[in-house]
Amino acid sequence: MDDAETAKHLRTVEGVARSLVRSGADRKSVVVAVGGGVVGDVGGFVAASYLRGVALVHVPTTLVAQVDSSIGGKTGVNLPEGKNLVGAFYPPRLVLSDPQLLRTLPEREYRGGLAEIIKQGIIADAKMFAYLEKAFDKVLRRDRDALGYLIPRNVEIKASVVSRDERESGLREILNFGHTFGHALESVTKYRRYQHGEAVAWGMIAAAFLGHELGITKAADVSRIVALIDCLGELPEWPRVPGAALIEAMRSDKKTRGGVLRFILAPRIGEARTYEGVSRQAVERVLHFTPRLLAASQKRSVSLHG
């Protein structure tokens, strides 16, 4: 299958499922998904639905897949109306991760995966976040010791959260920090502008600014979050679309309840919660000013207290 985000749809699921039929796959067959997050999500959904469920094994070959998407049993594909709207919770029998595979990963994909690691630090591990601040050069070089610490630690964080909320009815929502904005950015650009991690990076910046706008996230923490994300390098540009279009895309977010947007925000680095009742005006201000504030912060001239 094509492993591009643009191929993550029901037609691909049908094509893979029909190939299983032609190959004689039965209920004792095993689907092995070798690749990044798109392959894992599609392969997992095929395994969950083919003959009402066959065994699944993940062999994640990208950083984002090793630390995030292969862990936790979420599978699914996109619709034109939004990301990951059709899928199933279907845990794999086994996940086999080898950090050595990351040495062949293109630089852009590797840095995108680091965005998910930054996210885990923001929501659940202030110590790991501080480590990233001090050792990001080593991490960018794919240092063996750095990855030897980060990959298992991120698997621990995700597994701990998922084990307490397998079906995303509460606590697990914190894993979506930055994703409400990020998924909307992917959707309005037809999944052609951003690597997933790049959209999440923008989304985390927007979530940090929204938290500050609402008096939830302190300016010092916003500055640290933005500075660390800035270490990933230049992101693809924020799209030139009206804020209303992004908000409409957010309404397809899985966390939305009764048409009311809900956001994951960080009261402090190392902790995140779900917040409801966020005013549309606050979201619109953040959508308008996020790319401008980021540009200003990169020039060290932003004042978050202003």
Backbone torsions as a table, in degrees:
resi	resn	phi	psi	omega
1	MET	NA	155.6	173.1
2	ASP	-71.4	132.4	-175.9
3	ASP	-96.6	14.1	178.4
4	ALA	-77.7	151.6	177.9
5	GLU	-58.2	-31.1	-179.9
6	THR	-68.1	-15.1	178.3
7	ALA	-96.4	4.0	-176.5
8	LYS	-87.5	73.6	-177.2
9	HIS	-145.1	177.0	-173.0
10	LEU	-66.8	-27.8	177.7
11	ARG	-63.2	-37.0	177.1
12	THR	-67.2	-41.7	177.2
13	VAL	-57.9	-45.9	179.4
14	GLU	-61.9	-43.2	-179.1
15	GLY	-62.0	-43.7	179.1
16	VAL	-66.6	-42.9	-179.8
17	ALA	-62.0	-41.2	179.0
18	ARG	-66.9	-33.4	176.7
19	SER	-66.8	-33.0	175.9
20	LEU	-65.4	-41.7	176.9
21	VAL	-58.8	-48.2	-177.8
22	ARG	-64.0	-28.6	-179.0
23	SER	-86.3	-2.7	177.6
24	GLY	83.5	19.9	-179.8
25	ALA	-62.6	135.3	178.8
26	ASP	-123.2	-170.6	-173.9
27	ARG	-69.6	-11.5	176.2
28	LYS	-100.6	6.7	177.0
29	SER	-76.6	163.6	179.6
30	VAL	-125.2	128.9	172.7
31	VAL	-91.7	123.5	177.6
32	VAL	-111.5	116.0	-178.6
33	ALA	-97.8	107.1	-179.0
34	VAL	-106.8	111.9	-179.5
35	GLY	154.4	-158.8	-179.0
36	GLY	-90.3	-159.0	-173.6
37	GLY	-64.4	-35.8	179.7
38	VAL	-65.3	-46.6	179.4
39	VAL	-62.3	-41.4	179.5
40	GLY	-65.3	-41.5	-179.7
41	ASP	-66.8	-44.1	179.4
42	VAL	-69.8	-49.6	-179.9
43	GLY	-59.2	-38.7	178.5
44	GLY	-65.9	-39.8	178.6
45	PHE	-68.2	-38.6	175.4
46	VAL	-60.9	-46.9	-179.7
47	ALA	-61.9	-37.8	-179.0
48	ALA	-68.2	-31.3	-172.0
49	SER	-106.0	-24.0	-178.4
50	TYR	-67.5	124.2	-176.5
51	LEU	51.5	29.9	-179.1
52	ARG	64.8	22.1	171.6
53	GLY	126.4	116.1	172.4
54	VAL	-125.6	166.3	-175.7
55	ALA	-63.9	147.2	-176.1
56	LEU	-130.2	135.3	173.4
57	VAL	-128.4	132.7	176.2
58	HIS	-102.5	134.2	169.3
59	VAL	-122.7	84.2	-175.4
60	PRO	-73.1	132.8	-175.4
61	THR	-113.9	0.7	176.9
62	THR	-118.5	161.7	-178.9
63	LEU	-64.3	-44.9	-178.7
64	VAL	-62.1	-35.3	178.8
65	ALA	-71.8	-38.3	-178.1
66	GLN	-69.1	-34.9	-175.7
67	VAL	-99.9	-11.4	-171.6
68	ASP	-138.9	-71.8	-163.8
69	SER	-70.0	-25.3	179.9
70	SER	-81.5	-10.8	-176.7
71	ILE	-103.1	126.4	170.9
72	GLY	115.4	-12.6	170.7
73	GLY	82.2	10.6	176.0
74	LYS	-85.6	127.4	178.0
75	THR	-127.8	160.7	176.4
76	GLY	158.5	172.6	-179.4
77	VAL	-134.3	169.5	-176.4
78	ASN	-91.6	155.5	166.6
79	LEU	-114.8	162.5	175.0
80	PRO	-55.7	-26.7	-177.4
81	GLU	-81.5	-13.4	-178.9
82	GLY	168.5	174.3	-172.3
83	LYS	-91.6	137.7	172.3
84	ASN	57.2	38.0	-176.6
85	LEU	-86.9	-13.3	177.8
86	VAL	-125.6	123.1	-178.2
87	GLY	179.6	-162.3	-178.2
88	ALA	-154.8	154.7	168.2
89	PHE	-86.3	116.9	-173.8
90	TYR	-150.8	94.2	-176.2
91	PRO	-68.8	142.1	177.0
92	PRO	-74.9	158.3	173.6
93	ARG	-71.9	-28.6	-171.5
94	LEU	-158.8	144.1	170.6
95	VAL	-125.2	124.5	179.8
96	LEU	-113.0	110.3	-178.7
97	SER	-116.4	132.2	176.5
98	ASP	-126.2	109.0	-179.6
99	PRO	-57.6	-23.1	179.6
100	GLN	-61.9	-27.6	178.6
101	LEU	-61.3	-26.5	-175.8
102	LEU	-70.3	-15.0	179.9
103	ARG	-67.8	-22.2	179.6
104	THR	-98.8	2.1	-176.0
105	LEU	-75.7	133.5	176.3
106	PRO	-56.1	147.2	-174.6
107	GLU	-56.6	-42.2	-177.3
108	ARG	-63.0	-42.2	-179.9
109	GLU	-68.9	-37.0	179.1
110	TYR	-63.1	-46.8	-179.5
111	ARG	-65.1	-35.1	175.5
112	GLY	-61.4	-38.7	176.7
113	GLY	-65.0	-32.7	178.0
114	LEU	-63.2	-27.3	177.3
115	ALA	-59.9	-39.9	179.2
116	GLU	-68.2	-32.7	176.8
117	ILE	-68.0	-42.8	175.1
118	ILE	-57.8	-42.6	179.0
119	LYS	-57.1	-44.6	-178.4
120	GLN	-62.7	-37.1	176.9
121	GLY	-64.8	-41.5	-179.4
122	ILE	-62.3	-42.4	-171.8
123	ILE	-88.2	-20.0	-168.2
124	ALA	-147.7	-8.7	-172.5
125	ASP	-152.1	89.5	-179.9
126	ALA	-63.9	-32.1	179.1
127	LYS	-65.3	-43.2	178.6
128	MET	-66.9	-37.2	177.2
129	PHE	-59.8	-45.0	179.1
130	ALA	-64.0	-37.3	176.0
131	TYR	-60.7	-44.4	179.1
132	LEU	-60.9	-40.2	178.7
133	GLU	-60.1	-37.6	-176.1
134	LYS	-85.1	-31.7	-169.1
135	ALA	-118.1	22.9	-173.1
136	PHE	-64.9	-31.1	177.1
137	ASP	-61.6	-43.2	177.4
138	LYS	-63.4	-40.9	-179.7
139	VAL	-63.5	-42.7	179.0
140	LEU	-62.7	-31.6	178.4
141	ARG	-78.8	-1.2	-178.7
142	ARG	62.8	38.8	179.1
143	ASP	-56.3	133.5	-175.4
144	ARG	-59.2	-44.8	-177.7
145	ASP	-67.1	-39.5	179.5
146	ALA	-62.9	-46.9	179.4
147	LEU	-68.3	-32.3	177.8
148	GLY	-63.4	-26.4	174.6
149	TYR	-87.0	-46.9	-170.1
150	LEU	-71.2	-43.5	-174.9
151	ILE	-65.0	-52.5	177.4
152	PRO	-60.7	-37.4	-178.7
153	ARG	-64.4	-41.5	179.4
154	ASN	-68.0	-36.3	174.8
155	VAL	-62.9	-40.9	177.6
156	GLU	-59.1	-47.2	-178.2
157	ILE	-60.7	-50.3	-176.7
158	LYS	-64.7	-43.7	-179.1
159	ALA	-63.7	-37.3	179.5
160	SER	-64.1	-44.7	179.8
161	VAL	-66.2	-46.8	-176.6
162	VAL	-64.1	-38.7	-178.0
163	SER	-63.0	-24.7	179.5
164	ARG	-93.4	-11.7	-178.6
165	ASP	-157.2	74.4	-171.9
166	GLU	-62.6	-35.8	-171.7
167	ARG	-105.6	22.2	171.5
168	GLU	56.7	48.8	178.6
169	SER	-98.0	-5.2	-178.5
170	GLY	-165.2	-96.5	-174.2
171	LEU	-53.2	-40.5	-174.1
172	ARG	-60.5	-20.6	179.6
173	GLU	-58.4	-25.5	-178.1
174	ILE	-62.9	-22.3	178.0
175	LEU	-66.7	-11.9	179.6
176	ASN	-94.5	17.2	176.3
177	PHE	-54.8	125.7	-179.0
178	GLY	84.8	-12.2	-173.2
179	HIS	-82.4	-26.1	177.0
180	THR	-61.7	-48.2	174.8
181	PHE	-67.9	-44.1	-175.3
182	GLY	-62.3	-44.7	179.0
183	HIS	-64.1	-37.2	178.0
184	ALA	-64.0	-41.2	177.7
185	LEU	-62.0	-41.9	177.8
186	GLU	-63.9	-42.6	-176.0
187	SER	-65.3	-47.9	-175.3
188	VAL	-71.0	-17.8	177.2
189	THR	-102.2	14.8	174.9
190	LYS	58.8	29.8	176.3
191	TYR	61.0	27.5	-176.2
192	ARG	-114.8	-12.8	-175.3
193	ARG	-97.0	-38.5	-169.2
194	TYR	-114.4	142.1	155.4
195	GLN	-67.3	152.5	-177.7
196	HIS	-55.1	-45.1	-178.5
197	GLY	-62.8	-32.3	177.7
198	GLU	-66.6	-42.0	177.3
199	ALA	-65.0	-39.3	177.7
200	VAL	-65.4	-37.8	178.0
201	ALA	-59.6	-48.5	175.0
202	TRP	-59.2	-42.4	-177.9
203	GLY	-63.1	-37.0	178.7
204	MET	-68.5	-38.1	176.0
205	ILE	-61.3	-47.1	179.5
206	ALA	-62.6	-40.9	179.5
207	ALA	-65.2	-37.1	177.6
208	ALA	-65.1	-43.8	178.0
209	PHE	-65.2	-38.5	178.0
210	LEU	-64.8	-41.8	176.9
211	GLY	-58.9	-39.9	178.0
212	HIS	-69.1	-40.8	179.3
213	GLU	-57.9	-35.3	-177.1
214	LEU	-91.8	1.9	-179.8
215	GLY	76.2	21.9	-177.8
216	ILE	-98.7	-42.7	-176.7
217	THR	-105.0	126.5	-179.1
218	LYS	-68.2	150.7	-178.8
219	ALA	-57.6	-39.7	-178.8
220	ALA	-62.6	-39.2	178.9
221	ASP	-70.5	-38.5	176.3
222	VAL	-59.9	-44.0	-180.0
223	SER	-61.4	-42.3	178.9
224	ARG	-65.2	-41.8	179.4
225	ILE	-62.4	-48.8	-178.7
226	VAL	-63.2	-41.5	-178.6
227	ALA	-63.7	-40.7	-179.2
228	LEU	-69.7	-41.8	177.3
229	ILE	-63.4	-34.9	177.7
230	ASP	-59.3	-29.0	179.1
231	CYS	-66.3	-16.5	177.2
232	LEU	-68.9	-19.0	-175.4
233	GLY	103.0	179.6	-176.3
234	GLU	-66.5	133.4	178.5
235	LEU	-94.3	153.6	170.6
236	PRO	-54.5	146.0	-172.0
237	GLU	-59.0	148.4	170.3
238	TRP	-61.3	135.2	-175.3
239	PRO	-69.9	147.6	177.7
240	ARG	-88.4	74.4	178.4
241	VAL	-129.4	152.7	178.5
242	PRO	-61.8	147.0	176.4
243	GLY	-57.1	-32.2	179.7
244	ALA	-61.8	-34.0	179.3
245	ALA	-68.1	-39.7	177.8
246	LEU	-67.8	-40.2	178.6
247	ILE	-64.2	-40.1	177.4
248	GLU	-62.2	-40.1	176.9
249	ALA	-64.2	-35.5	179.1
250	MET	-65.5	-25.1	-178.9
251	ARG	-65.4	-17.2	175.3
252	SER	-86.1	-2.2	-179.5
253	ASP	-61.9	141.6	-175.6
254	LYS	-66.7	-18.6	179.6
255	LYS	-82.6	-11.7	-178.6
256	THR	-64.1	136.9	178.3
257	ARG	-125.0	118.3	178.1
258	GLY	59.5	33.0	-179.9
259	GLY	80.3	-0.2	-178.9
260	VAL	-94.8	126.0	-179.6
261	LEU	-71.3	142.7	176.0
262	ARG	-128.9	141.6	-174.7
263	PHE	-127.4	144.6	171.3
264	ILE	-91.5	120.7	-178.7
265	LEU	-129.0	160.6	-173.5
266	ALA	-112.6	108.4	174.7
267	PRO	-62.1	-29.6	176.5
268	ARG	-160.1	161.1	177.8
269	ILE	-65.5	126.5	-176.4
270	GLY	104.2	1.3	-178.3
271	GLU	-149.1	140.4	177.7
272	ALA	-144.5	153.8	179.3
273	ARG	-145.7	163.9	174.7
274	THR	-91.5	135.2	179.9
275	TYR	-123.7	134.5	176.1
276	GLU	-110.7	171.0	175.0
277	GLY	71.4	23.1	177.3
278	VAL	-75.6	128.5	-176.1
279	SER	-68.9	145.5	176.8
280	ARG	-60.7	-35.0	-178.6
281	GLN	-63.2	-40.0	178.7
282	ALA	-64.3	-42.6	178.9
283	VAL	-64.1	-42.7	179.9
284	GLU	-62.2	-39.3	178.5
285	ARG	-63.2	-42.5	-180.0
286	VAL	-65.1	-43.1	179.2
287	LEU	-62.9	-33.8	-179.5
288	HIS	-74.2	-40.6	-170.3
289	PHE	-98.8	-13.7	-176.0
290	THR	-54.6	-53.1	-179.3
291	PRO	-63.5	-31.3	179.3
292	ARG	-73.2	-41.6	178.5
293	LEU	-65.8	-38.0	178.5
294	LEU	-64.6	-43.9	178.9
295	ALA	-60.5	-40.5	-180.0
296	ALA	-67.6	-41.3	-178.7
297	SER	-66.2	-34.1	178.7
298	GLN	-66.3	-23.7	175.9
299	LYS	-93.3	7.2	-179.9
300	ARG	59.3	32.2	-178.1
301	SER	-120.3	7.0	-178.4
302	VAL	-80.5	144.6	173.9
303	SER	-123.4	103.5	-177.0
304	LEU	-72.4	-12.4	178.4
305	HIS	-86.6	-8.2	-173.3
306	GLY	-75.2	NA	NA
